[in-house]
Amino acid sequence: MSIQDFKPAEQLGTPIPSQYTLVTRNTFFATEEERRRVQQDTEYNCFAFPSSMLVCDYLSDSGTSAMTDVQWAALMRGDEAYGRNHGYYCMLDSVRQTFEQGDNAKYLVNRVLLNTDVNWILENQQIEGGFVNGGRFQLERPNFFITPQGRGAELLLYSTLHQILLADKPKEWMHSHYVIPSNGFFDTTEAHCHTAGFVPLNMFAAHFHDAFPIADIGKRNPFKGDINVAELEKAIAKYGPERIPFVLMTVTNNTAAGQPVSMQNLIDVHALCHRHGIPVCFDSARFAENAYFIKTYEAGFAERSIQSIVQQMYTLCDVFTMSAKKDGLVNIGGWLCFRDKGLFWQRYSRPGRDVGVALKEKQILSFGNDSYGGLSGRDIMALSVGLSQVVQLAYLHRRVMQSQSMAQRLAQNGVPIVLPPGAHAIYIDTGKFFEGLPMTIGDFGGVGLVIEAIRLYAIRLCELGAFGFEYDQKDDEARKGILDLVRIAIPRNLYNEEHIAYTVAAITELYHNRHLIPKVRITRGAELHLRHFQSGLAPIYPEGHPLHNAPTPKPTSH
């Protein structure tokens, strides 16, 4: 056998290792009775359950990931100055490099980490024309706003547009005039949209519910995160461009089971919206993962780098929000930005009142000086490094392979999940999970599944369906925009094969005994926005369950 007969590393049928584990933390396994007692004490609200009693925590991938060693090193170079800390310059530059420079990216943070000179200060002053102005242009025409996380960026965006568009209008008019179409509003985004007086419209891809064979996982992807362009065209014709403040594209589409959005869909949306003078906004939390799917599965992109794909994606939006707690690889941070003198700026600036100045005024009022935006200098440095690392192909490949592995095993075990899987999470189809059982959508079976996963197996999932999106509080039209799902969100760089195997075994066991999973009643806070963060619940166990009519555990002593 000649050396030419050996398979290359990429064809061995197993991913090439892309990281080492240098630090570990042991878990503590509480008993089932201890977990149930705490569940009762915290009104069965999974957000209130203490993480130290869990073995696997899939509540969210937001800010829960493990940072890299370079990011930890960057913390030591944090500058906690109140005005223009050096991390501010690094963060602004990292956003420019990641979203606008493509293969030409050269990250300023590397120079600042080495602390070899200060010439970079002069080099990063008079910059204008993109998503991140610099120097005096960031004062005269501010277009980049640091926030503690993504919902801070949403607060700035929606509340400021409320002031501009809805000032002095009656409340009834506010909630019937402006609509915002989207490929999928997530829970916090929808809440900000509602409270600002806009009507959110979900327009999921027409092929979202199409069957997808298990055997095709990893081989192709139909981009079920796309917006339904035909429905978007109808909405523009129905409401008129003047009643649509912007069109929101979430990449990847978290609400629609974490499905990716194709480049072609982004191109089509941008062309349609700009033809009507409507800005396009990206919710960018998982932009790098979306770029990976484009590279891997969309024709014409296989030979392109992740960086160049990201660069092209962001030529197709006018404004974007970012929760860096996802594809920034950090535990805190976010921003809002818009293209200097672009369509968003043109539409919402008024004579004598620049929209960026209005946004910066609210940013400073809400989060502090603009050069830290509610973050520590250490966090800003870690974020600046994370943006340069999240676009690395080896990391993204491992991330997606881990999700695909869990999804494939769950599907092979018969658990009904949305296929193909996205990158950040696996989504259980609640309706199919309880198919054939006396469990209606208003019984909140997904919440019952979450409760039992914690009680029995110390695994925390997250219901993102009928309960989370307030099915019982909406009319029939609004209910059409709800997908009844339970999310298994996988933190980045945190879990290994043992966690995946244990999770698959536990969820499979729950599925085989799904007839014993309780219905759930809301005991407090049914009317609250984002009620899943703070409402009270009570499980109603079916006959035959060991806890049917069982006394509730005694409260823990205080």
LUMMARTI-353150 format. One line per 10 residues: number of its first residue (from 0); their letters; for each residue x, y, z of C-alpha. Coordinates in Angstrom, 3 decimals, padded with zeros to 6 digits. Last residue first. Layout:
N
NUM	a	X,Y,Z; ... $
END
This chain:
558
557	hstpkptpan	-035.310,029.055,056.518; -036.562,025.455,056.557; -037.399,023.783,053.260; -041.058,023.670,052.383; -042.761,020.323,053.024; -043.195,018.267,049.916; -046.629,018.290,048.273; -048.962,015.489,049.284; -049.514,012.861,046.587; -052.802,013.067,044.668 $
547	hlphgepyip	-051.044,011.693,041.575; -047.361,011.641,042.508; -046.761,007.955,041.697; -048.430,008.490,038.288; -051.282,006.104,037.551; -053.824,008.892,037.296; -052.265,011.900,035.670; -050.063,014.458,037.451; -051.258,018.066,037.493; -048.108,020.187,037.766 $
537	algsqfhrlh	-048.414,023.651,039.372; -046.963,026.896,038.079; -045.969,030.370,039.314; -044.828,033.110,036.919; -041.384,034.752,036.822; -039.262,034.062,033.752; -041.988,032.172,031.871; -044.146,035.291,032.129; -042.190,037.141,029.458; -045.007,039.709,029.498 $
527	leagrtirvk	-047.285,039.014,032.455; -050.923,037.918,032.091; -050.524,034.396,033.486; -048.723,035.756,036.563; -049.728,033.211,039.201; -051.094,029.667,039.387; -050.551,028.623,035.773; -051.675,024.987,035.471; -049.525,022.242,034.012; -050.360,018.832,032.523 $
517	pilhrnhyle	-048.184,016.136,033.964; -045.920,013.590,032.228; -047.062,010.018,032.928; -048.270,009.283,029.385; -044.821,010.409,028.192; -043.241,007.263,029.615; -041.301,006.247,026.485; -040.629,009.935,025.824; -039.229,010.507,029.305; -036.920,007.513,028.842 $
507	tiaavtyaih	-035.695,008.923,025.519; -035.100,012.260,027.200; -032.934,010.603,029.862; -030.881,008.442,027.470; -030.231,011.339,025.077; -029.191,013.579,027.961; -026.801,011.012,029.387; -025.174,010.464,025.975; -024.757,014.208,025.358; -023.317,014.881,028.808 $
497	eenylnrpia	-020.859,011.996,028.548; -019.783,013.141,025.070; -018.650,016.521,026.352; -020.286,019.738,027.508; -018.883,023.258,027.876; -017.370,024.582,024.630; -020.599,026.388,023.725; -023.750,025.876,025.782; -026.309,023.495,024.229; -029.916,024.717,024.120 $
487	irvldligkr	-032.411,021.824,024.424; -035.601,023.613,023.448; -039.204,022.478,023.935; -041.519,023.417,021.073; -045.063,024.558,020.261; -044.590,026.885,017.261; -046.632,030.057,017.710; -047.340,032.487,014.841; -050.806,031.072,014.159; -051.732,031.980,017.727 $
477	aeddkqdyef	-051.752,035.664,016.755; -054.683,035.090,014.401; -056.653,033.017,016.915; -056.396,035.641,019.640; -053.662,035.663,022.245; -053.494,035.313,026.053; -053.867,031.513,026.176; -050.999,031.023,023.720; -048.633,033.172,025.767; -045.389,032.626,023.805 $
467	gfagleclri	-043.626,030.855,026.674; -046.669,028.743,027.541; -047.687,027.594,024.062; -044.127,027.198,022.849; -040.597,027.763,024.021; -040.315,025.359,026.945; -036.748,025.227,028.229; -034.739,022.172,029.328; -033.057,021.546,032.667; -031.621,018.084,033.352 $
457	aylriaeivl	-031.406,016.845,036.958; -032.757,013.444,035.845; -036.056,012.786,037.590; -037.153,016.149,038.952; -035.476,018.340,036.322; -036.656,016.301,033.340; -040.084,016.027,034.981; -040.592,019.789,035.209; -039.395,020.396,031.636; -041.771,017.735,030.294 $
447	gvggfdgitm	-044.638,019.318,032.215; -043.702,022.672,030.659; -043.979,021.074,027.224; -047.340,019.633,028.206; -048.746,023.139,028.511; -052.381,021.972,028.867; -053.447,024.656,026.375; -051.837,022.720,023.512; -054.046,019.746,024.360; -052.876,016.576,026.136 $
437	plgeffkgtd	-055.251,013.582,026.149; -052.615,011.364,024.476; -052.431,010.319,020.822; -049.614,012.728,020.011; -047.799,013.890,023.146; -044.329,014.218,021.568; -045.929,015.144,018.231; -047.477,018.272,019.718; -044.350,019.085,021.736; -041.940,018.971,018.790 $
427	iyiahagppl	-038.625,018.732,020.643; -036.066,021.299,019.522; -032.311,020.636,019.535; -030.112,023.654,020.127; -027.194,025.864,019.100; -026.354,024.485,015.678; -029.668,023.742,013.994; -031.071,020.249,013.701; -032.565,018.904,010.462; -035.075,018.077,011.636 $
417	vipvgnqalr	-037.414,019.255,014.394; -037.601,016.604,017.104; -039.968,013.705,017.702; -038.145,011.209,019.983; -038.112,007.860,018.167; -034.779,006.598,019.441; -033.244,007.255,016.015; -034.440,010.855,016.345; -032.737,011.260,019.727; -029.512,009.752,018.410 $
407	qamsqsqmvr	-029.442,011.952,015.311; -030.246,015.086,017.261; -027.486,014.535,019.818; -024.897,013.911,017.101; -026.106,016.856,015.018; -025.721,019.187,017.972; -022.160,018.026,018.660; -021.278,018.196,014.949; -022.492,021.814,014.771; -020.208,023.028,017.548 $
397	rhlyalqvvq	-017.248,020.965,016.379; -017.540,022.454,012.899; -017.906,025.963,014.290; -014.679,025.631,016.307; -012.710,024.239,013.365; -014.075,026.937,011.014; -012.953,029.936,013.056; -015.588,032.684,012.997; -016.111,032.497,016.772; -012.440,033.265,017.441 $
387	slgvslamid	-012.156,036.868,016.239; -015.439,037.844,017.859; -014.321,036.205,021.090; -011.235,038.412,021.370; -013.262,041.626,021.419; -015.754,040.028,023.809; -012.989,039.125,026.268; -011.716,042.720,026.121; -015.207,044.143,026.677; -015.788,041.850,029.642 $
377	rgslggysdn	-012.588,043.070,031.304; -013.539,046.708,030.734; -016.737,046.048,032.651; -020.000,046.253,030.762; -022.987,048.581,031.263; -022.485,050.503,028.029; -018.691,050.772,028.381; -017.649,053.520,025.985; -021.129,055.025,025.780; -021.227,056.079,029.399 $
367	gfsliqkekl	-023.876,054.315,031.448; -026.559,051.726,030.691; -029.988,053.379,030.644; -029.368,057.145,030.422; -026.209,056.693,028.377; -027.966,054.353,025.953; -031.028,056.606,025.790; -028.945,059.616,024.745; -026.986,057.406,022.375; -030.196,056.310,020.646 $
357	avgvdrgprs	-031.421,059.891,020.237; -028.000,060.942,018.905; -028.113,058.042,016.465; -031.554,059.083,015.244; -030.181,062.552,014.390; -032.535,065.326,015.509; -032.092,068.814,013.985; -034.060,067.884,010.904; -035.268,064.322,011.568; -033.404,061.022,011.429 $
347	yrqwflgkdr	-035.530,057.901,011.196; -035.723,057.079,007.495; -032.276,058.300,006.469; -030.501,056.558,009.359; -032.253,053.257,008.613; -031.519,053.620,004.889; -027.803,054.280,005.316; -026.000,057.430,006.448; -023.737,055.284,008.656; -025.020,051.714,008.682 $
337	fclwgginvl	-026.688,050.772,011.953; -025.561,049.448,015.316; -026.970,047.858,018.452; -024.752,046.067,020.946; -024.231,043.110,023.235; -022.405,041.868,026.303; -022.182,039.167,028.964; -020.866,035.614,029.328; -018.661,035.665,026.254; -018.305,033.503,023.140 $
327	gdkkasmtfv	-019.447,036.356,020.872; -021.732,033.973,019.016; -024.082,033.648,021.989; -023.547,036.072,024.876; -022.643,038.618,022.194; -026.349,039.406,021.924; -026.387,041.521,018.816; -028.794,043.936,017.204; -028.549,044.916,013.574; -029.276,047.826,011.237 $
317	dcltymqqvi	-029.229,048.274,007.469; -028.940,044.660,006.366; -027.774,042.846,003.234; -024.114,043.931,003.196; -024.004,042.051,006.469; -024.462,038.644,004.888; -021.595,039.321,002.445; -019.118,040.013,005.253; -020.321,036.973,007.171; -019.672,034.838,004.083 $
307	sqisreafga	-016.193,036.342,003.715; -015.323,035.536,007.331; -016.682,031.986,007.136; -014.338,031.381,004.207; -015.662,030.581,000.729; -014.904,027.323,-001.059; -018.206,025.700,-000.159; -020.234,028.837,-000.908; -021.664,028.273,-004.382; -024.578,026.050,-003.446 $
297	eytkifyane	-025.778,026.388,000.138; -025.054,023.501,002.524; -021.671,023.831,004.213; -020.826,027.487,003.656; -024.384,028.655,004.297; -024.615,026.459,007.397; -021.343,027.891,008.722; -022.570,031.448,008.087; -025.624,030.749,010.247; -023.365,029.518,013.058 $
287	afrasdfcvp	-021.367,032.727,012.749; -024.498,034.917,012.911; -025.885,033.335,016.072; -027.038,036.418,018.007; -027.471,038.554,014.886; -031.054,039.790,015.090; -030.774,041.397,011.664; -032.702,044.516,010.653; -033.733,045.375,007.078; -034.869,048.924,006.341 $
277	ighrhclahv	-038.011,049.498,004.224; -037.734,051.870,001.242; -040.060,049.792,-000.940; -037.425,048.493,-003.369; -035.144,048.316,-000.368; -037.445,045.779,001.246; -037.732,043.517,-001.785; -034.002,043.572,-002.569; -033.004,042.950,001.057; -035.525,040.129,001.424 $
267	dilnqmsvpq	-034.340,038.412,-001.761; -030.670,038.672,-000.811; -031.347,037.362,002.693; -033.308,034.452,001.223; -030.442,033.714,-001.179; -027.975,033.745,001.701; -029.993,031.033,003.374; -031.356,031.369,006.902; -030.488,028.681,009.442; -032.939,026.791,011.667 $
257	gaatnntvtm	-032.727,027.311,015.428; -036.104,025.657,015.982; -038.131,028.422,014.322; -037.910,030.655,017.403; -034.110,030.681,017.195; -033.887,031.553,013.492; -030.125,031.685,012.911; -029.973,034.494,012.027; -033.160,036.412,012.953; -034.420,038.647,010.128 $
247	lvfpirepgy	-036.555,041.609,011.160; -038.277,043.783,008.562; -038.320,047.484,009.393; -040.679,050.286,010.461; -043.527,048.749,008.408; -046.480,051.168,008.286; -044.873,053.428,005.662; -044.204,050.422,003.444; -047.941,049.748,002.993; -050.078,047.544,005.242 $
237	kaiakeleav	-051.592,045.110,002.745; -049.045,045.349,-000.084; -046.119,045.084,002.327; -047.835,042.174,004.099; -048.469,040.377,000.792; -044.804,040.722,-000.177; -043.790,039.306,003.213; -046.147,036.361,002.691; -044.471,035.602,-000.644; -041.039,035.998,000.956 $
227	nidgkfpnrk	-041.744,033.362,003.614; -038.772,034.061,005.874; -035.986,031.520,005.847; -035.203,029.483,008.978; -036.108,026.216,007.237; -032.835,026.346,005.345; -033.333,023.055,003.402; -030.100,021.483,004.705; -028.062,018.669,003.183; -025.645,015.897,004.168 $
217	gidaipfadh	-025.179,016.422,007.887; -028.546,014.899,008.709; -029.800,013.216,005.518; -030.205,009.760,007.068; -032.628,011.145,009.620; -035.059,012.031,006.835; -036.657,015.512,006.827; -040.414,015.981,006.805; -041.705,019.399,005.749; -042.994,021.550,008.615 $
207	fhaafmnlpv	-040.770,024.549,007.800; -041.472,024.373,004.046; -043.521,027.581,003.878; -040.801,029.361,005.842; -042.095,031.099,008.947; -043.721,034.499,008.674; -044.072,035.752,012.244; -045.780,039.149,012.496; -045.009,041.415,015.460; -047.438,044.321,016.107 $
197	fgathchaet	-045.773,047.516,017.332; -046.660,049.544,020.433; -043.294,049.616,022.193; -044.546,047.021,024.688; -045.369,044.611,021.881; -042.037,044.897,020.056; -040.085,044.632,023.309; -042.055,041.487,024.209; -041.553,039.985,020.737; -037.816,040.541,021.002 $
187	tdffgnspiv	-037.708,038.969,024.461; -039.567,035.851,023.266; -037.896,035.354,019.878; -039.576,036.784,016.796; -039.317,034.571,013.717; -038.886,035.125,009.963; -040.075,038.626,010.692; -042.730,041.195,009.803; -042.973,044.355,011.942; -046.388,046.033,012.047 $
177	yhshmwekpk	-047.296,049.665,012.727; -050.894,050.902,012.923; -052.986,048.720,015.176; -051.263,048.854,018.538; -050.426,052.548,018.404; -053.876,053.614,017.259; -055.538,052.195,020.357; -052.918,053.881,022.566; -053.596,057.330,021.150; -050.693,058.981,019.291 $
167	dalliqhlts	-048.664,061.839,020.802; -045.340,060.213,019.891; -045.717,056.976,017.962; -043.099,057.156,015.254; -040.067,058.799,016.875; -040.690,057.840,020.487; -041.657,054.292,019.555; -038.597,054.094,017.315; -036.527,054.892,020.400; -038.330,052.252,022.488 $
157	yllleagrgq	-037.857,049.560,019.860; -034.167,050.087,019.145; -032.845,050.927,022.611; -034.788,048.121,024.276; -033.700,045.678,021.588; -030.061,046.547,022.232; -030.611,045.975,025.947; -032.334,042.702,025.019; -029.142,041.598,023.327; -026.853,042.030,026.313 $
147	ptiffnprel	-025.141,044.606,028.550; -025.314,047.252,025.803; -022.761,048.996,023.571; -024.177,051.410,020.997; -022.773,051.953,017.506; -024.198,054.542,015.070; -023.230,057.915,016.524; -023.252,060.688,013.944; -021.509,063.683,015.535; -019.970,061.761,018.423 $
137	qfrggnvfgg	-019.086,058.546,016.603; -017.895,060.802,013.761; -015.566,062.594,016.202; -013.540,059.433,016.688; -014.916,056.326,015.039; -017.999,055.213,013.127; -019.058,051.585,013.429; -021.561,050.076,010.973; -019.818,051.545,007.943; -019.186,055.003,006.506 $
127	eiqqneliwn	-016.888,056.609,009.013; -013.455,056.263,010.623; -011.498,059.256,011.900; -010.171,057.867,015.180; -008.827,054.330,014.909; -005.329,054.946,013.532; -004.563,057.619,016.145; -005.294,055.176,018.975; -003.452,052.361,017.195; -000.213,054.293,017.660 $
117	vdtnllvrnv	-000.296,053.260,021.313; 002.501,050.704,021.194; 003.624,047.206,022.228; 000.858,046.298,024.660; 000.702,042.648,023.515; -003.014,042.485,024.273; -003.513,045.845,022.558; -001.890,044.590,019.373; -004.081,041.475,019.305; -007.167,043.560,020.052 $
107	lykandgqef	-006.644,045.503,016.820; -007.848,042.547,014.778; -006.744,042.265,011.163; -009.613,041.206,008.882; -008.849,041.070,005.162; -010.712,037.784,004.636; -014.010,039.458,005.527; -013.610,043.117,006.452; -017.173,044.162,007.273; -018.761,041.997,009.969 $
97	tqrvsdlmcy	-015.746,040.575,011.785; -013.264,043.402,011.246; -015.676,046.250,011.991; -017.061,044.464,015.058; -013.541,043.742,016.285; -012.600,047.414,015.772; -015.444,048.683,017.901; -014.580,046.169,020.592; -010.867,046.970,020.560; -011.483,050.721,020.738 $
87	yghnrgyaed	-013.798,050.252,023.716; -011.281,047.849,025.284; -008.837,050.768,025.500; -011.110,052.550,027.939; -012.722,055.586,026.319; -014.168,057.245,029.424; -014.818,055.432,032.700; -011.443,053.686,032.806; -011.738,050.007,033.724; -009.112,048.760,031.263 $
77	grmlaawqvd	-009.112,044.986,030.870; -005.761,043.411,030.021; -006.180,040.660,032.608; -009.507,039.722,031.040; -007.648,039.126,027.771; -005.960,036.067,029.293; -009.373,034.565,029.974; -010.302,035.259,026.352; -007.107,033.602,025.160; -007.893,030.544,027.308 $
67	tmastgsdsl	-011.287,030.199,025.656; -014.594,031.061,027.296; -017.057,028.386,028.425; -020.657,029.043,027.458; -023.586,030.075,029.624; -023.944,033.652,028.369; -026.932,032.714,026.237; -026.909,028.992,025.424; -030.119,028.650,027.405; -032.053,026.292,029.681 $
57	ydcvlmsspf	-029.858,023.366,028.630; -028.344,022.732,032.064; -026.946,019.236,032.507; -026.171,017.813,035.966; -028.383,020.187,037.919; -028.586,020.944,041.650; -026.032,023.750,041.375; -028.256,025.454,038.769; -030.861,026.489,041.323; -034.456,026.333,039.957 $
47	afcnyetdqq	-035.942,029.802,039.463; -035.851,029.685,035.650; -037.563,026.282,035.798; -040.622,027.720,037.535; -042.107,024.832,039.517; -043.383,027.284,042.137; -039.865,027.825,043.531; -040.498,025.988,046.808; -042.229,023.144,044.954; -039.268,022.757,042.614 $
37	vrrreeetaf	-036.939,022.873,045.616; -038.768,019.959,047.215; -038.769,018.052,043.935; -035.005,018.467,043.619; -034.406,017.202,047.131; -036.726,014.215,046.560; -034.935,013.307,043.325; -031.603,013.369,045.129; -028.925,015.968,044.434; -026.033,015.110,042.139 $
27	ftnrtvltyq	-023.190,017.565,042.651; -021.083,018.336,039.584; -017.280,018.569,039.429; -015.617,021.474,037.637; -012.836,020.913,035.121; -009.922,022.956,033.771; -007.544,022.093,030.897; -009.925,020.480,028.397; -008.242,020.513,024.971; -009.712,021.755,021.698 $
17	spiptglqea	-010.324,021.036,017.995; -010.234,017.263,017.793; -010.716,016.260,014.110; -014.295,015.085,013.685; -014.892,011.402,012.949; -015.467,009.625,009.650; -011.783,009.380,008.750; -012.262,011.642,005.728; -010.919,014.953,007.143; -007.748,013.228,008.338 $
7	pkfdqism	-006.834,012.191,004.806; -007.462,008.556,003.857; -004.309,006.566,003.231; -003.904,005.163,-000.293; -001.399,007.846,-001.370; 001.053,006.439,001.173; 001.394,003.361,-000.986; 000.000,000.000,000.000 $
END
